[in-house]
């Protein structure tokens, strides 16, 4: 997968940056530095193109995800993380995903599908990727969710249901709700940084 890697301190987590629809591996590098300037950063570009827009998995329509492709691409990303850990010499059990929109959805699916795939996650404006997932034990996995009451892409109850699913399976979830829409805001990033500093 196309990506960029920035080496940081060995005792810090590795931030896995996952962009929104139409993004690239460079989009969220500034966000990574806002969260932790000392952490290593693995920023990955999605392998799927939707009318020229880069994504991590296919969808049939907005809000209607291609479950077969989602499952395949989630496994693909997990295998890539393990390969990158070998290539760059980092501990794959120390990876914290930071995803926005489509990137947040595949990060959420890693949590819901593969036990131990992530040490934690920051999910900006996610939806439930797979309502039928058999969720593994997520005990002691910290998760931050950023949401907007006026998000035109993700209804608030959808985000709340994702929070509930994560909590019911043991995850420690913190949720920041703003009055904004689907855009990623500076105050949302600030809140996630404060959460990250307390969690890691």
N, C-alpha and C positions, 0 to 999 in steps of 0.2 A: 504494500500500500504506500502511496506517496505520503511523505511525512518529513518533519524536521525534528531534530533532537538537540537539546541544549543541556550540557552536563552541569549539574549543580552539586551541592554538598551531599556526600554519601549518607549522612544521617538524616536527611530530609526525605519526605515522600517524593514520588515521581508524579507530576501532574500530567494526566492524559487529557489533552485538549481536543474537544469534539465540536466542530462548527455547526451552524445552522444551514438550512437549505440554500444552495448557491454559494456557499463559502469555500474557503481553502484552508490549508494547514497553517496559514499565516494570520488568519483573522483574529484569533483569540490569544495571540502571544502577549499582547499588552495586558490582557486580563490576567494571564498567568503571572506576570511580573507584579501586578497589583495584589495578588493573593499571597505569593511567596517568592521574593526575588532570589532566594537561595536554593529553591527546589530545582531538581532536574525537570525538564519539560519534554514530553513526547507528544507532538501535535500531528494529527493524522487527517488526511483528506479522504472523504468518502469515495467509494468505488463505483457508485451508481450515478448515472446521468438522467435527469428528468427534464426533457426539453432544454438541454444545455446547462441545467442547474445541478450542481453536485450535491448528492445525498449519500447517506449511509445504507439505505435500503429503499426498495420500491414501495409505492402506495398506489391504490386504485383510484383514489380521490382524496382531497384534503380531509384528514381525520379518519380515513379508511385505509389501514395499512395492509400490505401484502404479507400475510403471516408466514408463508413459506419462505419468501425472500428474507424477511426479518430474522427468522431462525438461522438461515444459512449465513447471513451477513454478521450476525452476532457471534457465531462460532468462528467465522473468518477473522473478525477483529480480535477475539480472544487468542487465537493462534498467532496472530501478528504481534500482540503484546508479548507473548512468551518468546517469540523469535527475536523481537527487539531487545528484550531483557538479556538474551544470550549475546546478541551483537554488541550491545552498549555496556553490558556488565552491571545492570541494576537488578534489584530484588523485585520480582514480579508480584510479590505479596505486599509491596509498599505502594502500589499504584492507586492514586485517587483521581477519579474521572471528574472533569469539569466540562459539562456539555450544555449547549444552548439549543433549544427547540428540537430539531431533528437529531442533533448530537446528544441532547439530554435524553431523548427517547431510546436511543441504542444503548446509552449508559444505563438507563433504568432497566433495559432488557437484560443486560449483563448481570445485574443484581438479581433479577427475577428468574433467571435461567441457569446460571452457572455459579455454584457455591464457591466462595473464595476468590472470585474473579477480580474483585475490587476491595481495597482497604477502606474505601469510603467514596462518597460522590457529592458533587455540587451540581444540582439539576436546575437549570434556569428554564422555566416555562415548559415543563414536560407534560405529556399525557400518559395514560396507561398504554404501554405498547402491546401487551398481550393479556387480555382479561381472563384467559384460560390457563395461564401459567401455573405450573406446580412449583411453588416458590420454595427455595431452600432455606435453611436456618440462617437468618441474618443477624444473629445476636452479636452485639458489640460492633456492628457496622454503622458508623455515623453518616447521616445523609442530610444535606441542606437542600431545601426546595425553595426556589424563588417563583412567585406567581403574581399575576395582575388581575384585579377584580374585573377590569374591562378588557381582558385579553380576548381578542376576536377570533383567535385560533384554538384556544384551549379553554373550555368552560371551567369555571371555578370548581364545580362539583367533581369534575374529572380529576383535577389536581388533588382535591381532598380525598378522593377514593384511592389514588395512588399512595398518598401519605398513609392512609389507613392500612392498605395492603402491606406496605413496608413495615409499619409498626406492629401489625399482627404477627409478623414473622420475625420479630426481634430487633429490627433496626431502630437506631436512636435518631429520630427525625426532628429537625428544626425547620420551621416554615416561615418565610418572610412574605407577607402579602402587601402589595401596594395597590394604588388606585389606577395604575397605568395599564397599558395594553400589552401587546406581545413583545415590545422592545425590551432590550436589556439595559437597565439603568445603572448609573453610578452608585446610587444608594443601595441597590441590590447587590452590587459587587462588594461594596463596603461591608454590608451585613454578612456576606459569605466569607469575607476575609476574617472578620471577627470570630465567626463560627469556626473557621479552619484553625485559627490560632489557639482556640480553646480545645479543639478536638485532636490536633496533631502536634 
